[in-house]
Amino acid sequence: MVLEGLGQSLRDVLKKVVNSSNVDEKLVKEVSKDIQRALLQADVNVKMVLEITKEVERRALTEKPPAGKSSREHVIRIIYEELVNILGEQRTLPLGKQVIMMVGLYGQGKTTSAGKLGRYFHKKGLRVGLIAADVHRPAAYDQLKQIGDKVGVPVYGVPSESSAVKIVDAGMKEFQAMDVIIIDTSGRHALEGDLIEEIKDVANVAKPNERILVLDASVGQQAGPQAQAFHDAVGVTSVIMTKMDGTAKGGGALSAVSRTKAPIVFIGVGEHLEDLDPFIPSRFISRMLGMGDLQSLMETAKDSISEEQAMETTKRIMSGKFSLREMYDQMEMLTSMGPLKKLMTMLPGMGAGLDDKIDVEETQERLRRYRTIMDSMTEEEMENPKLIKSSRVMRIARGSGMDPKNVRELLQQYNSSKKAVKGFMGNRKLRKQLMKQMQGGGFEGLQ
């Protein structure tokens, strides 16, 4: 994961503060040096590193902690706030009628990002059209068409046409009834003159509201000059940073882009079309520091699970019912929310050293195995697991293509979960709180 090394180093800095007996000038200086080392190793611009650590030192030595906060808590808050400042102001794309032009060099993930962005707006209930205006890369139209088909968004393109301007002109007319039009433009291996001229011409025809630069996180501090060159050409309004799930240092690209005043609006965190996250600096830093991001977790739940489904399952459990059916529904909801590792980084304390605490891939595989086994059970067995004895175990194993020990493992997990649920429901205070939240409007009541 991009910046994973930086995150671990900064978490070590926070531990040093937490474990200190008192906060004095010596500790502040040590912490400042540690932060400098961590940021420089992550390829963050030297000048920016010096600015942030100087500000951390100044604030830590001159500001008094707010009422009710210890000196240690105050220093941690200062470090968090100054790291957020590196990434600039948050910006959100409007959910309304607009034309978006995607620009960038080859290999940055521009076409895939166009499709991901189309999916994002489509999921928000807007009518979206994609225009394939990359006339130089072979099969660019076919790639965008395949992506469009997957996300349920129409694509306009003319594979035989060599003029991007003509395609965009026709595409704008074709999609004039759409709420959002996204134009995928041509890239190059470098900032060549003809690329700049072409995107200028396309911009003159499309008159886009948004001009989004797509950058690979591994570009490093070269992201700054690239962003500036595209900005000079068409006036870049925002940035999508791709391949944030890779192993690149990432700090150079993030800090360089923040210097251009073109805010990052989304980050690509995987190859799947749903792997596009709104970039909110405060939440990004919170997750990197292992502090979690419960607000994003709830928003993910809202986007992935119907409120009716969640409420129905919760009501059945609260009424004392917890069969394999309820367990299955819980697994369905969890897996629909995305990769387990991504979800766990949103929980406080789970992002830090995640792989040391739990084998996430094995857990994900176990969930898949359990669901396959339950798909081979009868409805009667799902509702009354006590019926499942040796002969039924063998039949279920054969039907699911699993080993009988996997079926027994599932039943053991079910019994453990049932005990945990029973224990939770026996806690009157927690039960009363959950009832109140449900009566307050389901997901809304959980915020």
C-alpha angles and dihedrals in degrees: 000000000000112000092009089128091049091048092053092047092050092046087055088053091053090049089054089054094045093049095046118110092221140355111247137151092272092056093045091052091049092049091048091054091048091051091048091052093047095049094045091050088053089056096250114161112274095228091051091048091055092047095051096045091046089053092047090053093047095049095041092053099040109030120083117224115257117255111288094018125107123226090252093053090047094053091048090052091050092052090049093049095048092049089052089052090060090065097052131221123337116249128187125198111240119252096229145083110318147136117235124195118198117210134177146109126287118286096022095111097255099146094044090047090052089055093045090050090049089053091049094055093039090055088052089060099257126134108245134191127188122209118204102214098155099112097166106055114077114244093006090132092049091051093051091044091054091049092047091052091052095052096038096247124132119240127208121202143133109217092193094052117097097190114086090191093058092048093050092046091053093041092053089055092045092053100036090122093055124103095218127028116190119194120203106204131194123275133203136205088250140009095282122177095242091054091054092048092048095052089046090054092046090049091052090055099039098037090204122206090210129036107191122194114210114211133180113234090228092063090090121190090344084080087080098060091041093052091047093050093051090044091054089051103046108357104257110225099187146352138236112205111207135199094031087151091066132092099256118124090242097187093101094055095044095047094041093053092049088059091060092060089233101125124222107244101177139015124208109228102176148356097269120095092242091056097099117109128191107246111238108170096208093051093043092055092042091056092044090054092050093249093122131225111244093169092060089046091056091046090051089051091051092051095046106035129049112239090229092056093049093045093048093051092046092050092051091051092046090052087062097261116131113155129149086273091065091045090051092050090051091053091048091054093046096050093045089061093067139254113358093226091057092049092049093055085064091062116087111256095008100090093060112084090345095166091054092056102044139005095239096185092050090049091050090049091048091054090051090049093050092051091050090052093049090050086064094054126095119246088249091056092047091053095042112029091177087079092067106100131154099293092047091046089057092047093048091048092053093046094050096040090239135125117262088241088062090056091050090047089055091050090050090051090049092052091049091049091047091054090048092051091047090051092049093048089051089062101090095192094054092042092051091049092051091048090052092050092050092050088049092064115290112258092011090059091055095062 
